[in-house]
Amino acid sequence: MAGLLEAIFGLNEQTVDDLRKYTDNDRDRAEKAYGAAAGTIIRGVEQKSQTKEGAESIWDMIRRQVEKGNVKTDSPQPGGVQVRDMDEKEMHDMMKTIFGDKAPNVQGGFGKVITADPETSKKVFAKVLPAVLGQIFGETERHPDENPQALPQVVSEARKQMEQQQPRSAGIFDAILDVDHDGDVDLNDLTGLISRKPK
């Protein structure tokens, strides 16, 4: 793995550990919940950022959340802001910016795939959003193109790498984003995306 994908799926120990409280302390389930949420966020950001207006709205949202201390980055927080746990309203606003009116359906699809109730799904996204969006923000800031014009390329490259590494993972994210999907989804198709140690 390299770049953004490595940052998201290779350096996630703390976030995965945080998710264990929602998976009966099962590390494997926590990893899969993390992977399913992270991949869904990448796909959502990629789709929204295909238009200039969409990319700008995503970039502005992430920048505001960094300034508030809701999103962590590799860089020092502006004004010494400390990253804190995200409350439900902030999580809802961020999901709506990414997925629009389909945000509740995305959360429902995610819950169906990982067999979690709606409240647990919200709590998982509240933990994973700051980690994933912070890495997207940092990678985009380092891109030679101007922000937020670089955003579509950054997330598209990460999505392509993700599907090259584990081609069957695309079916999981399609199922989450497709509210009418009724087929079975094998979360083992996420195996290989998450690395417990940086490579």
N, C-alpha and C positions, 0 to 999 in steps of 0.2 A: 504494500500500500504506500501511497505517497501523498504529500500535500494535505489538502482538506480532508480527504477520506481517512488518511492515517490519524489526523488530529481528532476526528469524530469517533472513529471506531477502534483506534489503537490506544488512546489515552483517556479512557473513560472510567477508570477504577472507582473513583469517588461516587460518580453518578450511579453506576451500576450497584454499588454497595447501598446507596440511598434507596434504591428501588426494592431491595430485598424485603423491606417491611411490608410491601404490597404483594409479595409473592411467597408468603409463608416461609421467608428466609431461604428460599430456594435460589441459589446462585444461577443455575442454568436458566430458570424461568425469568429471572431478573435481566440476564443478558439478552434473552430473546425479546422481552418487552422493550428494553432499551433499543435494540436493533430495529424493531418494527416501528417504534416512535421516531427514531432518528431518520430512518429511510423515508418515512411518510413526510416528515418536515422537509427533507431535501427535495422530494418530488413536488411538494406543494409550493415551495419557494421557486423552484425552477419554472413551474407552470405560470405562476403569478408574474414572474419577472420577464416574461417574453415580450411584454409591451413596455414602452418607456415609462408610462404612468405607473404600471404595476411594479417595475423595478424601483422607481423612486419611492413609492409608498412602503415597500418592504425595507429599503435602506433607511428611510427616515424613521420607521418604527423601531428598527434595531438600534439605531443611534440614540433615540430617546430612551430606550430601555437600558442601554449601557450607561447613559448619564444618570438614570434613576437608581442604578445599582441592581437592576433585575437581571442583567445579562453580563456574564463574566467574559473577559478577553485576556489575551496574553499580555496586553499593555496595561500600565497603571490606569486605574479608573479616573475619569476627569474629576478634578477637585477633591481627590482622595475618597471618592464614594466607595463604600464597602458593599460588595455583592451580598444580597440577602435572599431569603426564601421568597418566592414569588407568590402573591396572593391570587385568589381565584379570579378576581376581576381583571387583573393584568394579564393572566393567562388567557382568559376569554377574549380580551381585546387583541392579543397577539395572534391567536388562532383565527379570529375573524379577519384580520389584515391579510393573513396568508391564504385562507380557504374561503373567505367571504361567507355567504349565507349557508354554505355547506359545512361549516365548521362543526356543528353538532352532529351531523351525519358522519363526518370523518372520525370524530371521537367514538361514535357508536360503532362504526366499522372496525375501528381499532380494538374496542372492547370485545367485539365478537371474535376477532381473530386471536386475541390472546386470552380469551375467556375471562374477562374482567367486567365487573359492574361499572356503570357510568361514573360513579364517584371515584373509583380507583383509576379509571382511564384519565380523568381530569388531573388527578394527583401525579400520575406518571408523566403526562405532558408538562405539568408545571415543573417537574424536575429536569426533563430532557430538553425542553425548549431553550433554557439559558445556556446549556452546554453547547448545543448544536449551533444556535444563532451566534453565540460568541465566537465560535471558530469560523463561521461564514464571514462574520464582520472582519475578523483579523486577516483572513486570507484575501478578502476583497480589498482591504486597505493596502495590502502589500502588492496588489496587482499593478502592473505598469499603466493600465488604462485608468481613466478617471472614474471615480465613484459617482453614481451607482451603475455606470455603464458596464463595469466589469462583472457585476453580480450575475447576469444570466450565464456568462461563460464559466465562471467559477463553479456555480452549482451544477451546470450541465456536465462539466468534466467530472465532478464528483459522482454524479448519478451514473454516468457511463462506466466509470471505474468500478463502481459498486456492482453493476450488472455484469461486467466482464468477470469480476472475481467470483460472483455467485449468480449465474444467469437465472436460476429459478427464483431468486429473491424478488424479481419484478412482479411475479404473480401475487406475492403477499401485498405489495403496495397497491397493485391494481385492485385487489379485493377490498382493501381499506378505503380507497378513494371511490370505489364503485358501490353505491349504497344498495344496489339491486343484486349484488353478488351473493349467490346462495351456495356456492361450492365449498368443499373442504379446503382448508389451507394448512399446509404442513410447515410449521415454524422451524423445523429442522433445515428448511431451505435457507435459513439465515446463517447456518453453520459456516464458519470460515470468514464471515464478515468482521466479527469481533475478535480482536487480539488482546489478550490480557497484558501483554508487554509490548512496548513500541518496537517496531521492526525497522 
